[in-house]
């Protein structure tokens, strides 16, 4: 955590010179749309099933002031 705090301070020192509309953030997430649940409502594990690995990757991106949100 100490290293992360130092990096945040370094990034803030760089970003402070830019306008919020010029600072973008992008993050990636995955959607496993064919995956089945691990447990049922009775919280009993489902045995003998393989997890589907079919997925869709999504990238979320917007600028710091939130006015420019790019499509997924």
PDB file of N, CA, C, O and CB in Angstrom:
ATOM      1  N   UNK A   1       0.807  -1.194   0.000  1.00  0.00           N
ATOM      2  CA  UNK A   1       0.000   0.000   0.000  1.00  0.00           C
ATOM      3  C   UNK A   1       0.855   1.265   0.000  1.00  0.00           C
ATOM      4  O   UNK A   1       0.448   2.300  -0.528  1.00  0.00           O
ATOM      5  CB  UNK A   1      -0.921  -0.006   1.190  1.00  0.00           C
ATOM      6  N   UNK A   2       2.026   1.174   0.588  1.00  0.00           N
ATOM      7  CA  UNK A   2       2.893   2.354   0.606  1.00  0.00           C
ATOM      8  C   UNK A   2       3.301   2.755  -0.805  1.00  0.00           C
ATOM      9  O   UNK A   2       3.303   3.939  -1.140  1.00  0.00           O
ATOM     10  CB  UNK A   2       4.141   2.089   1.458  1.00  0.00           C
ATOM     11  N   UNK A   3       3.644   1.778  -1.628  1.00  0.00           N
ATOM     12  CA  UNK A   3       4.023   2.067  -3.007  1.00  0.00           C
ATOM     13  C   UNK A   3       2.881   2.674  -3.797  1.00  0.00           C
ATOM     14  O   UNK A   3       3.096   3.556  -4.628  1.00  0.00           O
ATOM     15  CB  UNK A   3       4.501   0.812  -3.690  1.00  0.00           C
ATOM     16  N   UNK A   4       1.658   2.203  -3.540  1.00  0.00           N
ATOM     17  CA  UNK A   4       0.489   2.728  -4.239  1.00  0.00           C
ATOM     18  C   UNK A   4       0.243   4.181  -3.856  1.00  0.00           C
ATOM     19  O   UNK A   4      -0.092   4.999  -4.713  1.00  0.00           O
ATOM     20  CB  UNK A   4      -0.752   1.880  -3.930  1.00  0.00           C
ATOM     21  N   UNK A   5       0.403   4.503  -2.603  1.00  0.00           N
ATOM     22  CA  UNK A   5       0.206   5.893  -2.160  1.00  0.00           C
ATOM     23  C   UNK A   5       1.220   6.819  -2.819  1.00  0.00           C
ATOM     24  O   UNK A   5       0.887   7.939  -3.206  1.00  0.00           O
ATOM     25  CB  UNK A   5       0.319   5.997  -0.624  1.00  0.00           C
ATOM     26  N   UNK A   6       2.460   6.347  -2.946  1.00  0.00           N
ATOM     27  CA  UNK A   6       3.496   7.156  -3.595  1.00  0.00           C
ATOM     28  C   UNK A   6       3.172   7.382  -5.068  1.00  0.00           C
ATOM     29  O   UNK A   6       3.370   8.482  -5.585  1.00  0.00           O
ATOM     30  CB  UNK A   6       4.869   6.481  -3.456  1.00  0.00           C
ATOM     31  N   UNK A   7       2.671   6.341  -5.751  1.00  0.00           N
ATOM     32  CA  UNK A   7       2.323   6.473  -7.168  1.00  0.00           C
ATOM     33  C   UNK A   7       1.142   7.425  -7.366  1.00  0.00           C
ATOM     34  O   UNK A   7       1.108   8.172  -8.343  1.00  0.00           O
ATOM     35  CB  UNK A   7       1.993   5.097  -7.765  1.00  0.00           C
ATOM     36  N   UNK A   8       0.184   7.404  -6.454  1.00  0.00           N
ATOM     37  CA  UNK A   8      -0.960   8.317  -6.552  1.00  0.00           C
ATOM     38  C   UNK A   8      -0.489   9.760  -6.449  1.00  0.00           C
ATOM     39  O   UNK A   8      -0.967  10.626  -7.182  1.00  0.00           O
ATOM     40  CB  UNK A   8      -2.001   8.015  -5.451  1.00  0.00           C
ATOM     41  N   UNK A   9       0.434  10.016  -5.556  1.00  0.00           N
ATOM     42  CA  UNK A   9       0.986  11.368  -5.406  1.00  0.00           C
ATOM     43  C   UNK A   9       1.724  11.782  -6.671  1.00  0.00           C
ATOM     44  O   UNK A   9       1.598  12.924  -7.112  1.00  0.00           O
ATOM     45  CB  UNK A   9       1.934  11.442  -4.188  1.00  0.00           C
ATOM     46  N   UNK A  10       2.494  10.869  -7.262  1.00  0.00           N
ATOM     47  CA  UNK A  10       3.221  11.161  -8.499  1.00  0.00           C
ATOM     48  C   UNK A  10       2.255  11.452  -9.645  1.00  0.00           C
ATOM     49  O   UNK A  10       2.459  12.402 -10.401  1.00  0.00           O
ATOM     50  CB  UNK A  10       4.142   9.986  -8.870  1.00  0.00           C
ATOM     51  N   UNK A  11       1.204  10.642  -9.777  1.00  0.00           N
ATOM     52  CA  UNK A  11       0.239  10.859 -10.847  1.00  0.00           C
ATOM     53  C   UNK A  11      -0.512  12.175 -10.669  1.00  0.00           C
ATOM     54  O   UNK A  11      -0.766  12.880 -11.646  1.00  0.00           O
ATOM     55  CB  UNK A  11      -0.746   9.702 -10.905  1.00  0.00           C
ATOM     56  N   UNK A  12      -0.866  12.510  -9.436  1.00  0.00           N
ATOM     57  CA  UNK A  12      -1.552  13.769  -9.194  1.00  0.00           C
ATOM     58  C   UNK A  12      -0.666  14.951  -9.594  1.00  0.00           C
ATOM     59  O   UNK A  12      -1.164  15.942 -10.127  1.00  0.00           O
ATOM     60  CB  UNK A  12      -1.961  13.880  -7.718  1.00  0.00           C
ATOM     61  N   UNK A  13       0.631  14.856  -9.343  1.00  0.00           N
ATOM     62  CA  UNK A  13       1.554  15.937  -9.705  1.00  0.00           C
ATOM     63  C   UNK A  13       1.610  16.121 -11.220  1.00  0.00           C
ATOM     64  O   UNK A  13       1.854  17.231 -11.692  1.00  0.00           O
ATOM     65  CB  UNK A  13       2.963  15.650  -9.154  1.00  0.00           C
ATOM     66  N   UNK A  14       1.390  15.056 -11.987  1.00  0.00           N
ATOM     67  CA  UNK A  14       1.396  15.154 -13.450  1.00  0.00           C
ATOM     68  C   UNK A  14       0.048  15.661 -13.953  1.00  0.00           C
ATOM     69  O   UNK A  14       0.000  16.542 -14.811  1.00  0.00           O
ATOM     70  CB  UNK A  14       1.725  13.784 -14.088  1.00  0.00           C
ATOM     71  N   UNK A  15      -1.049  15.112 -13.427  1.00  0.00           N
ATOM     72  CA  UNK A  15      -2.398  15.402 -13.919  1.00  0.00           C
ATOM     73  C   UNK A  15      -2.838  16.816 -13.580  1.00  0.00           C
ATOM     74  O   UNK A  15      -3.675  17.375 -14.289  1.00  0.00           O
ATOM     75  CB  UNK A  15      -3.389  14.410 -13.345  1.00  0.00           C
ATOM     76  N   UNK A  16      -2.312  17.403 -12.539  1.00  0.00           N
ATOM     77  CA  UNK A  16      -2.744  18.732 -12.095  1.00  0.00           C
ATOM     78  C   UNK A  16      -2.534  19.793 -13.182  1.00  0.00           C
ATOM     79  O   UNK A  16      -3.168  20.847 -13.135  1.00  0.00           O
ATOM     80  CB  UNK A  16      -1.987  19.132 -10.826  1.00  0.00           C
ATOM     81  N   UNK A  17      -1.662  19.536 -14.152  1.00  0.00           N
ATOM     82  CA  UNK A  17      -1.388  20.507 -15.220  1.00  0.00           C
ATOM     83  C   UNK A  17      -2.375  20.404 -16.384  1.00  0.00           C
ATOM     84  O   UNK A  17      -2.326  21.232 -17.294  1.00  0.00           O
ATOM     85  CB  UNK A  17       0.024  20.314 -15.739  1.00  0.00           C
ATOM     86  N   UNK A  18      -3.266  19.417 -16.380  1.00  0.00           N
ATOM     87  CA  UNK A  18      -4.222  19.213 -17.459  1.00  0.00           C
ATOM     88  C   UNK A  18      -5.626  19.597 -17.013  1.00  0.00           C
ATOM     89  O   UNK A  18      -5.941  19.562 -15.824  1.00  0.00           O
ATOM     90  CB  UNK A  18      -4.194  17.759 -17.934  1.00  0.00           C
ATOM     91  N   UNK A  19      -6.466  19.963 -17.977  1.00  0.00           N
ATOM     92  CA  UNK A  19      -7.873  20.208 -17.698  1.00  0.00           C
ATOM     93  C   UNK A  19      -8.574  18.870 -17.491  1.00  0.00           C
ATOM     94  O   UNK A  19      -8.143  17.856 -18.041  1.00  0.00           O
ATOM     95  CB  UNK A  19      -8.540  21.015 -18.848  1.00  0.00           C
ATOM     96  N   UNK A  20      -9.657  18.855 -16.700  1.00  0.00           N
ATOM     97  CA  UNK A  20     -10.381  17.612 -16.434  1.00  0.00           C
ATOM     98  C   UNK A  20     -10.929  16.992 -17.709  1.00  0.00           C
ATOM     99  O   UNK A  20     -11.030  15.769 -17.804  1.00  0.00           O
ATOM    100  CB  UNK A  20     -11.515  17.864 -15.459  1.00  0.00           C
ATOM    101  N   UNK A  21     -11.285  17.816 -18.694  1.00  0.00           N
ATOM    102  CA  UNK A  21     -11.825  17.270 -19.941  1.00  0.00           C
ATOM    103  C   UNK A  21     -10.757  16.542 -20.752  1.00  0.00           C
ATOM    104  O   UNK A  21     -11.091  15.787 -21.665  1.00  0.00           O
ATOM    105  CB  UNK A  21     -12.439  18.385 -20.779  1.00  0.00           C
ATOM    106  N   UNK A  22      -9.485  16.754 -20.438  1.00  0.00           N
ATOM    107  CA  UNK A  22      -8.392  16.117 -21.176  1.00  0.00           C
ATOM    108  C   UNK A  22      -7.815  14.892 -20.470  1.00  0.00           C
ATOM    109  O   UNK A  22      -6.907  14.251 -20.999  1.00  0.00           O
ATOM    110  CB  UNK A  22      -7.295  17.116 -21.411  1.00  0.00           C
ATOM    111  N   UNK A  23      -8.321  14.560 -19.299  1.00  0.00           N
ATOM    112  CA  UNK A  23      -7.827  13.408 -18.536  1.00  0.00           C
ATOM    113  C   UNK A  23      -8.827  12.267 -18.683  1.00  0.00           C
ATOM    114  O   UNK A  23      -9.987  12.402 -18.293  1.00  0.00           O
ATOM    115  CB  UNK A  23      -7.611  13.773 -17.024  1.00  0.00           C
ATOM    116  N   UNK A  24      -8.383  11.145 -19.242  1.00  0.00           N
ATOM    117  CA  UNK A  24      -9.255   9.994 -19.480  1.00  0.00           C
ATOM    118  C   UNK A  24      -8.834   8.813 -18.616  1.00  0.00           C
ATOM    119  O   UNK A  24      -7.668   8.660 -18.251  1.00  0.00           O
ATOM    120  CB  UNK A  24      -9.234   9.599 -20.965  1.00  0.00           C
ATOM    121  N   UNK A  25      -9.818   7.989 -18.306  1.00  0.00           N
ATOM    122  CA  UNK A  25      -9.572   6.757 -17.566  1.00  0.00           C
ATOM    123  C   UNK A  25     -10.269   5.622 -18.306  1.00  0.00           C
ATOM    124  O   UNK A  25     -11.424   5.754 -18.710  1.00  0.00           O
ATOM    125  CB  UNK A  25     -10.075   6.864 -16.083  1.00  0.00           C
ATOM    126  N   UNK A  26      -9.551   4.489 -18.485  1.00  0.00           N
ATOM    127  CA  UNK A  26     -10.110   3.330 -19.165  1.00  0.00           C
ATOM    128  C   UNK A  26      -9.911   2.118 -18.274  1.00  0.00           C
ATOM    129  O   UNK A  26      -8.849   1.938 -17.678  1.00  0.00           O
ATOM    130  CB  UNK A  26      -9.454   3.114 -20.561  1.00  0.00           C
ATOM    131  N   UNK A  27     -10.950   1.284 -18.187  1.00  0.00           N
ATOM    132  CA  UNK A  27     -10.868   0.057 -17.406  1.00  0.00           C
ATOM    133  C   UNK A  27     -11.533  -1.056 -18.200  1.00  0.00           C
ATOM    134  O   UNK A  27     -12.489  -0.822 -18.940  1.00  0.00           O
ATOM    135  CB  UNK A  27     -11.536   0.227 -16.004  1.00  0.00           C
ATOM    136  N   UNK A  28     -11.021  -2.263 -18.040  1.00  0.00           N
ATOM    137  CA  UNK A  28     -11.539  -3.420 -18.764  1.00  0.00           C
ATOM    138  C   UNK A  28     -12.244  -4.357 -17.787  1.00  0.00           C
ATOM    139  O   UNK A  28     -11.801  -4.538 -16.653  1.00  0.00           O
ATOM    140  CB  UNK A  28     -10.398  -4.162 -19.512  1.00  0.00           C
ATOM    141  N   UNK A  29     -13.331  -4.942 -18.237  1.00  0.00           N
ATOM    142  CA  UNK A  29     -14.041  -5.930 -17.445  1.00  0.00           C
ATOM    143  C   UNK A  29     -14.494  -7.053 -18.368  1.00  0.00           C
ATOM    144  O   UNK A  29     -14.543  -6.880 -19.586  1.00  0.00           O
ATOM    145  CB  UNK A  29     -15.249  -5.292 -16.699  1.00  0.00           C
ATOM    146  N   UNK A  30     -14.824  -8.198 -17.791  1.00  0.00           N
ATOM    147  CA  UNK A  30     -15.274  -9.338 -18.574  1.00  0.00           C
ATOM    148  C   UNK A  30     -16.653  -9.768 -18.119  1.00  0.00           C
ATOM    149  O   UNK A  30     -16.980  -9.710 -16.933  1.00  0.00           O
ATOM    150  CB  UNK A  30     -14.285 -10.502 -18.463  1.00  0.00           C
ATOM    151  N   UNK A  31     -17.450 -10.197 -19.068  1.00  0.00           N
ATOM    152  CA  UNK A  31     -18.778 -10.704 -18.795  1.00  0.00           C
ATOM    153  C   UNK A  31     -18.824 -12.155 -19.263  1.00  0.00           C
ATOM    154  O   UNK A  31     -18.743 -12.431 -20.460  1.00  0.00           O
ATOM    155  CB  UNK A  31     -19.877  -9.837 -19.497  1.00  0.00           C
ATOM    156  N   UNK A  32     -18.955 -13.081 -18.313  1.00  0.00           N
ATOM    157  CA  UNK A  32     -19.076 -14.494 -18.632  1.00  0.00           C
ATOM    158  C   UNK A  32     -20.560 -14.787 -18.815  1.00  0.00           C
ATOM    159  O   UNK A  32     -21.230 -15.204 -17.870  1.00  0.00           O
ATOM    160  CB  UNK A  32     -18.439 -15.401 -17.515  1.00  0.00           C
ATOM    161  N   UNK A  33     -21.070 -14.575 -20.004  1.00  0.00           N
ATOM    162  CA  UNK A  33     -22.499 -14.604 -20.250  1.00  0.00           C
ATOM    163  C   UNK A  33     -23.081 -16.007 -20.337  1.00  0.00           C
ATOM    164  O   UNK A  33     -24.303 -16.155 -20.303  1.00  0.00           O
ATOM    165  CB  UNK A  33     -22.797 -13.874 -21.501  1.00  0.00           C
ATOM    166  N   UNK A  34     -22.264 -17.032 -20.447  1.00  0.00           N
ATOM    167  CA  UNK A  34     -22.771 -18.406 -20.476  1.00  0.00           C
ATOM    168  C   UNK A  34     -22.500 -19.150 -19.174  1.00  0.00           C
ATOM    169  O   UNK A  34     -22.826 -20.332 -19.067  1.00  0.00           O
ATOM    170  CB  UNK A  34     -22.151 -19.166 -21.632  1.00  0.00           C
ATOM    171  N   UNK A  35     -21.927 -18.502 -18.211  1.00  0.00           N
ATOM    172  CA  UNK A  35     -21.569 -19.163 -16.953  1.00  0.00           C
ATOM    173  C   UNK A  35     -22.824 -19.505 -16.155  1.00  0.00           C
ATOM    174  O   UNK A  35     -23.791 -18.742 -16.126  1.00  0.00           O
ATOM    175  CB  UNK A  35     -20.629 -18.266 -16.116  1.00  0.00           C
ATOM    176  N   UNK A  36     -22.785 -20.669 -15.509  1.00  0.00           N
ATOM    177  CA  UNK A  36     -23.888 -21.053 -14.638  1.00  0.00           C
ATOM    178  C   UNK A  36     -23.489 -20.752 -13.198  1.00  0.00           C
ATOM    179  O   UNK A  36     -22.311 -20.553 -12.903  1.00  0.00           O
ATOM    180  CB  UNK A  36     -24.256 -22.562 -14.818  1.00  0.00           C
ATOM    181  N   UNK A  37     -24.459 -20.720 -12.319  1.00  0.00           N
ATOM    182  CA  UNK A  37     -24.190 -20.409 -10.922  1.00  0.00           C
ATOM    183  C   UNK A  37     -23.425 -21.540 -10.246  1.00  0.00           C
ATOM    184  O   UNK A  37     -23.585 -22.705 -10.609  1.00  0.00           O
ATOM    185  CB  UNK A  37     -25.496 -20.137 -10.178  1.00  0.00           C
ATOM    186  N   UNK A  38     -22.596 -21.201  -9.265  1.00  0.00           N
ATOM    187  CA  UNK A  38     -21.876 -22.199  -8.477  1.00  0.00           C
ATOM    188  C   UNK A  38     -22.786 -22.860  -7.449  1.00  0.00           C
ATOM    189  O   UNK A  38     -22.604 -24.032  -7.117  1.00  0.00           O
ATOM    190  CB  UNK A  38     -20.681 -21.558  -7.780  1.00  0.00           C
ATOM    191  N   UNK A  39     -23.753 -22.120  -6.951  1.00  0.00           N
ATOM    192  CA  UNK A  39     -24.637 -22.634  -5.908  1.00  0.00           C
ATOM    193  C   UNK A  39     -26.090 -22.382  -6.310  1.00  0.00           C
ATOM    194  O   UNK A  39     -26.377 -21.561  -7.182  1.00  0.00           O
ATOM    195  CB  UNK A  39     -24.319 -21.973  -4.533  1.00  0.00           C
ATOM    196  N   UNK A  40     -26.989 -23.098  -5.661  1.00  0.00           N
ATOM    197  CA  UNK A  40     -28.416 -22.884  -5.882  1.00  0.00           C
ATOM    198  C   UNK A  40     -28.960 -22.024  -4.752  1.00  0.00           C
ATOM    199  O   UNK A  40     -28.206 -21.553  -3.901  1.00  0.00           O
ATOM    200  CB  UNK A  40     -29.185 -24.237  -5.972  1.00  0.00           C
ATOM    201  N   UNK A  41     -30.262 -21.825  -4.748  1.00  0.00           N
ATOM    202  CA  UNK A  41     -30.863 -21.049  -3.659  1.00  0.00           C
ATOM    203  C   UNK A  41     -30.679 -21.745  -2.315  1.00  0.00           C
ATOM    204  O   UNK A  41     -30.668 -21.095  -1.270  1.00  0.00           O
ATOM    205  CB  UNK A  41     -32.354 -20.821  -3.929  1.00  0.00           C
ATOM    206  N   UNK A  42     -30.535 -23.059  -2.343  1.00  0.00           N
ATOM    207  CA  UNK A  42     -30.323 -23.816  -1.111  1.00  0.00           C
ATOM    208  C   UNK A  42     -28.844 -23.811  -0.712  1.00  0.00           C
ATOM    209  O   UNK A  42     -28.455 -24.497   0.233  1.00  0.00           O
ATOM    210  CB  UNK A  42     -30.824 -25.261  -1.279  1.00  0.00           C
ATOM    211  N   UNK A  43     -28.028 -23.049  -1.422  1.00  0.00           N
ATOM    212  CA  UNK A  43     -26.578 -22.919  -1.198  1.00  0.00           C
ATOM    213  C   UNK A  43     -25.865 -24.267  -1.236  1.00  0.00           C
ATOM    214  O   UNK A  43     -24.906 -24.489  -0.497  1.00  0.00           O
ATOM    215  CB  UNK A  43     -26.313 -22.242   0.144  1.00  0.00           C
ATOM    216  N   UNK A  44     -26.330 -25.152  -2.089  1.00  0.00           N
ATOM    217  CA  UNK A  44     -25.690 -26.449  -2.282  1.00  0.00           C
ATOM    218  C   UNK A  44     -24.873 -26.393  -3.571  1.00  0.00           C
ATOM    219  O   UNK A  44     -25.376 -25.958  -4.607  1.00  0.00           O
ATOM    220  CB  UNK A  44     -26.748 -27.605  -2.333  1.00  0.00           C
ATOM    221  N   UNK A  45     -23.640 -26.824  -3.513  1.00  0.00           N
ATOM    222  CA  UNK A  45     -22.757 -26.765  -4.676  1.00  0.00           C
ATOM    223  C   UNK A  45     -23.259 -27.699  -5.766  1.00  0.00           C
ATOM    224  O   UNK A  45     -23.756 -28.789  -5.482  1.00  0.00           O
ATOM    225  CB  UNK A  45     -21.314 -27.129  -4.285  1.00  0.00           C
ATOM    226  N   UNK A  46     -23.125 -27.261  -7.028  1.00  0.00           N
ATOM    227  CA  UNK A  46     -23.487 -28.094  -8.170  1.00  0.00           C
ATOM    228  C   UNK A  46     -22.274 -28.915  -8.570  1.00  0.00           C
ATOM    229  O   UNK A  46     -21.248 -28.353  -8.955  1.00  0.00           O
ATOM    230  CB  UNK A  46     -23.997 -27.232  -9.365  1.00  0.00           C
ATOM    231  N   UNK A  47     -22.373 -30.211  -8.487  1.00  0.00           N
ATOM    232  CA  UNK A  47     -21.254 -31.093  -8.795  1.00  0.00           C
ATOM    233  C   UNK A  47     -21.350 -31.588 -10.233  1.00  0.00           C
ATOM    234  O   UNK A  47     -22.438 -31.689 -10.800  1.00  0.00           O
ATOM    235  CB  UNK A  47     -21.217 -32.281  -7.822  1.00  0.00           C
ATOM    236  N   UNK A  48     -20.196 -31.894 -10.809  1.00  0.00           N
ATOM    237  CA  UNK A  48     -20.152 -32.503 -12.128  1.00  0.00           C
ATOM    238  C   UNK A  48     -20.391 -31.558 -13.278  1.00  0.00           C
ATOM    239  O   UNK A  48     -20.679 -32.017 -14.384  1.00  0.00           O
ATOM    240  CB  UNK A  48     -21.132 -33.572 -12.194  1.00  0.00           C
ATOM    241  N   UNK A  49     -20.287 -30.272 -13.074  1.00  0.00           N
ATOM    242  CA  UNK A  49     -20.475 -29.314 -14.161  1.00  0.00           C
ATOM    243  C   UNK A  49     -19.199 -28.531 -14.387  1.00  0.00           C
ATOM    244  O   UNK A  49     -18.487 -28.190 -13.442  1.00  0.00           O
ATOM    245  CB  UNK A  49     -21.642 -28.361 -13.858  1.00  0.00           C
ATOM    246  N   UNK A  50     -18.919 -28.251 -15.646  1.00  0.00           N
ATOM    247  CA  UNK A  50     -17.767 -27.421 -15.985  1.00  0.00           C
ATOM    248  C   UNK A  50     -18.231 -25.980 -16.155  1.00  0.00           C
ATOM    249  O   UNK A  50     -19.348 -25.718 -16.601  1.00  0.00           O
ATOM    250  CB  UNK A  50     -17.064 -27.936 -17.277  1.00  0.00           C
ATOM    251  N   UNK A  51     -17.370 -25.073 -15.799  1.00  0.00           N
ATOM    252  CA  UNK A  51     -17.686 -23.661 -15.991  1.00  0.00           C
ATOM    253  C   UNK A  51     -17.415 -23.277 -17.441  1.00  0.00           C
ATOM    254  O   UNK A  51     -16.387 -23.646 -18.008  1.00  0.00           O
ATOM    255  CB  UNK A  51     -16.862 -22.770 -15.023  1.00  0.00           C
ATOM    256  N   UNK A  52     -18.336 -22.542 -18.027  1.00  0.00           N
ATOM    257  CA  UNK A  52     -18.159 -22.042 -19.384  1.00  0.00           C
ATOM    258  C   UNK A  52     -17.137 -20.905 -19.364  1.00  0.00           C
ATOM    259  O   UNK A  52     -17.172 -20.043 -18.486  1.00  0.00           O
ATOM    260  CB  UNK A  52     -19.515 -21.563 -19.985  1.00  0.00           C
ATOM    261  N   UNK A  53     -16.245 -20.912 -20.322  1.00  0.00           N
ATOM    262  CA  UNK A  53     -15.230 -19.877 -20.392  1.00  0.00           C
ATOM    263  C   UNK A  53     -15.515 -18.846 -21.489  1.00  0.00           C
ATOM    264  O   UNK A  53     -14.680 -17.988 -21.774  1.00  0.00           O
ATOM    265  CB  UNK A  53     -13.880 -20.507 -20.622  1.00  0.00           C
ATOM    266  N   UNK A  54     -16.700 -18.938 -22.099  1.00  0.00           N
ATOM    267  CA  UNK A  54     -17.077 -17.984 -23.131  1.00  0.00           C
ATOM    268  C   UNK A  54     -17.321 -16.631 -22.469  1.00  0.00           C
ATOM    269  O   UNK A  54     -18.080 -16.527 -21.505  1.00  0.00           O
ATOM    270  CB  UNK A  54     -18.340 -18.466 -23.914  1.00  0.00           C
ATOM    271  N   UNK A  55     -16.674 -15.607 -22.995  1.00  0.00           N
ATOM    272  CA  UNK A  55     -16.795 -14.306 -22.353  1.00  0.00           C
ATOM    273  C   UNK A  55     -16.784 -13.186 -23.389  1.00  0.00           C
ATOM    274  O   UNK A  55     -16.392 -13.374 -24.540  1.00  0.00           O
ATOM    275  CB  UNK A  55     -15.665 -14.105 -21.342  1.00  0.00           C
ATOM    276  N   UNK A  56     -17.219 -12.042 -22.948  1.00  0.00           N
ATOM    277  CA  UNK A  56     -17.152 -10.817 -23.728  1.00  0.00           C
ATOM    278  C   UNK A  56     -16.345  -9.824 -22.902  1.00  0.00           C
ATOM    279  O   UNK A  56     -16.635  -9.608 -21.726  1.00  0.00           O
ATOM    280  CB  UNK A  56     -18.592 -10.259 -24.081  1.00  0.00           C
ATOM    281  N   UNK A  57     -15.334  -9.223 -23.519  1.00  0.00           N
ATOM    282  CA  UNK A  57     -14.533  -8.211 -22.828  1.00  0.00           C
ATOM    283  C   UNK A  57     -15.093  -6.834 -23.164  1.00  0.00           C
ATOM    284  O   UNK A  57     -15.377  -6.527 -24.322  1.00  0.00           O
ATOM    285  CB  UNK A  57     -13.021  -8.312 -23.226  1.00  0.00           C
ATOM    286  N   UNK A  58     -15.245  -6.022 -22.143  1.00  0.00           N
ATOM    287  CA  UNK A  58     -15.768  -4.672 -22.298  1.00  0.00           C
ATOM    288  C   UNK A  58     -14.748  -3.669 -21.797  1.00  0.00           C
ATOM    289  O   UNK A  58     -14.070  -3.911 -20.798  1.00  0.00           O
ATOM    290  CB  UNK A  58     -17.102  -4.508 -21.549  1.00  0.00           C
ATOM    291  N   UNK A  59     -14.638  -2.551 -22.484  1.00  0.00           N
ATOM    292  CA  UNK A  59     -13.760  -1.475 -22.043  1.00  0.00           C
ATOM    293  C   UNK A  59     -14.611  -0.244 -21.757  1.00  0.00           C
ATOM    294  O   UNK A  59     -15.343   0.228 -22.626  1.00  0.00           O
ATOM    295  CB  UNK A  59     -12.666  -1.164 -23.110  1.00  0.00           C
ATOM    296  N   UNK A  60     -14.511   0.269 -20.546  1.00  0.00           N
ATOM    297  CA  UNK A  60     -15.217   1.479 -20.131  1.00  0.00           C
ATOM    298  C   UNK A  60     -14.225   2.633 -20.152  1.00  0.00           C
ATOM    299  O   UNK A  60     -13.122   2.520 -19.618  1.00  0.00           O
ATOM    300  CB  UNK A  60     -15.860   1.311 -18.710  1.00  0.00           C
ATOM    301  N   UNK A  61     -14.616   3.740 -20.767  1.00  0.00           N
ATOM    302  CA  UNK A  61     -13.699   4.878 -20.851  1.00  0.00           C
ATOM    303  C   UNK A  61     -14.491   6.176 -20.778  1.00  0.00           C
ATOM    304  O   UNK A  61     -15.515   6.333 -21.443  1.00  0.00           O
ATOM    305  CB  UNK A  61     -12.863   4.823 -22.158  1.00  0.00           C
ATOM    306  N   UNK A  62     -14.007   7.098 -19.967  1.00  0.00           N
ATOM    307  CA  UNK A  62     -14.604   8.433 -19.896  1.00  0.00           C
ATOM    308  C   UNK A  62     -13.543   9.421 -19.418  1.00  0.00           C
ATOM    309  O   UNK A  62     -12.491   9.036 -18.909  1.00  0.00           O
ATOM    310  CB  UNK A  62     -15.849   8.447 -18.945  1.00  0.00           C
ATOM    311  N   UNK A  63     -13.850  10.699 -19.595  1.00  0.00           N
ATOM    312  CA  UNK A  63     -12.910  11.696 -19.098  1.00  0.00           C
ATOM    313  C   UNK A  63     -13.240  12.042 -17.648  1.00  0.00           C
ATOM    314  O   UNK A  63     -14.270  11.616 -17.124  1.00  0.00           O
ATOM    315  CB  UNK A  63     -12.939  12.966 -19.981  1.00  0.00           C
ATOM    316  N   UNK A  64     -12.369  12.811 -17.004  1.00  0.00           N
ATOM    317  CA  UNK A  64     -12.464  13.051 -15.566  1.00  0.00           C
ATOM    318  C   UNK A  64     -13.693  13.870 -15.181  1.00  0.00           C
ATOM    319  O   UNK A  64     -14.202  13.712 -14.071  1.00  0.00           O
ATOM    320  CB  UNK A  64     -11.221  13.753 -15.085  1.00  0.00           C
ATOM    321  N   UNK A  65     -14.179  14.733 -16.058  1.00  0.00           N
ATOM    322  CA  UNK A  65     -15.366  15.509 -15.685  1.00  0.00           C
ATOM    323  C   UNK A  65     -16.664  14.789 -16.042  1.00  0.00           C
ATOM    324  O   UNK A  65     -17.743  15.278 -15.708  1.00  0.00           O
ATOM    325  CB  UNK A  65     -15.334  16.867 -16.365  1.00  0.00           C
ATOM    326  N   UNK A  66     -16.583  13.630 -16.717  1.00  0.00           N
ATOM    327  CA  UNK A  66     -17.741  12.809 -16.996  1.00  0.00           C
ATOM    328  C   UNK A  66     -18.597  13.254 -18.170  1.00  0.00           C
ATOM    329  O   UNK A  66     -19.666  12.686 -18.395  1.00  0.00           O
ATOM    330  CB  UNK A  66     -18.570  12.754 -15.810  1.00  0.00           C
ATOM    331  N   UNK A  67     -18.159  14.253 -18.921  1.00  0.00           N
ATOM    332  CA  UNK A  67     -18.951  14.748 -20.042  1.00  0.00           C
ATOM    333  C   UNK A  67     -18.736  13.932 -21.314  1.00  0.00           C
ATOM    334  O   UNK A  67     -19.613  13.899 -22.177  1.00  0.00           O
ATOM    335  CB  UNK A  67     -18.617  16.198 -20.305  1.00  0.00           C
ATOM    336  N   UNK A  68     -17.602  13.282 -21.442  1.00  0.00           N
ATOM    337  CA  UNK A  68     -17.293  12.481 -22.636  1.00  0.00           C
ATOM    338  C   UNK A  68     -17.181  11.018 -22.224  1.00  0.00           C
ATOM    339  O   UNK A  68     -16.135  10.576 -21.750  1.00  0.00           O
ATOM    340  CB  UNK A  68     -15.967  12.968 -23.326  1.00  0.00           C
ATOM    341  N   UNK A  69     -18.276  10.263 -22.410  1.00  0.00           N
ATOM    342  CA  UNK A  69     -18.279   8.836 -22.092  1.00  0.00           C
ATOM    343  C   UNK A  69     -18.276   8.067 -23.401  1.00  0.00           C
ATOM    344  O   UNK A  69     -19.234   8.134 -24.172  1.00  0.00           O
ATOM    345  CB  UNK A  69     -19.513   8.443 -21.209  1.00  0.00           C
ATOM    346  N   UNK A  70     -17.200   7.341 -23.648  1.00  0.00           N
ATOM    347  CA  UNK A  70     -17.076   6.595 -24.893  1.00  0.00           C
ATOM    348  C   UNK A  70     -17.949   5.350 -24.844  1.00  0.00           C
ATOM    349  O   UNK A  70     -18.140   4.778 -23.771  1.00  0.00           O
ATOM    350  CB  UNK A  70     -15.609   6.216 -25.157  1.00  0.00           C
ATOM    351  N   UNK A  71     -18.490   4.912 -25.998  1.00  0.00           N
ATOM    352  CA  UNK A  71     -19.326   3.704 -25.991  1.00  0.00           C
ATOM    353  C   UNK A  71     -18.502   2.472 -25.654  1.00  0.00           C
ATOM    354  O   UNK A  71     -17.290   2.449 -25.869  1.00  0.00           O
ATOM    355  CB  UNK A  71     -20.012   3.516 -27.350  1.00  0.00           C
ATOM    356  N   UNK A  72     -19.172   1.430 -25.115  1.00  0.00           N
ATOM    357  CA  UNK A  72     -18.491   0.191 -24.752  1.00  0.00           C
ATOM    358  C   UNK A  72     -17.879  -0.456 -25.975  1.00  0.00           C
ATOM    359  O   UNK A  72     -17.260  -1.515 -25.869  1.00  0.00           O
ATOM    360  CB  UNK A  72     -19.456  -0.778 -24.070  1.00  0.00           C
TER     361      UNK A  72
END
